[in-house]
């Protein structure tokens, strides 16, 4: 998608904001808002960046009747990001699909650089997944901070450890998405 904001296709860059959780009323979680705020902060004065938002539906993160990425889209628009900067909404169900389903869009855009925004606790798994799928692209990672009580942080760390181990052993996520 070429827009007026993009100076030239030769210097196109992409920022991808990975999806997070949303409650049944459509309220974005603190984790989701942290990621989206990082995006707003990052792209404010960078005209050569298009934005890709990931997240569809899933019992583990979005049980509303709208894709998660639509809520993220609205959040960015309401926080000063022009709609023409948002290139794609990816209907992914997990981090593996964030990478695999967005790959076709990325191949079409051929960006010089891809900046991936996630949360600090999620960073290691994201680097593993995107490193496998996006081998031919220059990747940069930005993390948003998220702090909760000790037990919640421990549970997040255990989930990340378990998922990364499963990916390395089977090339699949616990949802069943495949790295190929």
URKA-V320239 format. One record per helix or strand of 3 or more residues. SS is the DSSP state (H for helix, E for strand). FROM is the first residue (numbers start at 1). TO is the last residue. If there is no record, write none. Layout:
ss:from:to
SS:FROM:TO
SS:FROM:TO
This chain:
ss:from:to
H:9:11
E:13:17
H:30:43
E:49:54
H:68:78
H:83:85
E:86:90
H:95:109
E:113:119
H:120:133
E:139:144
H:150:170
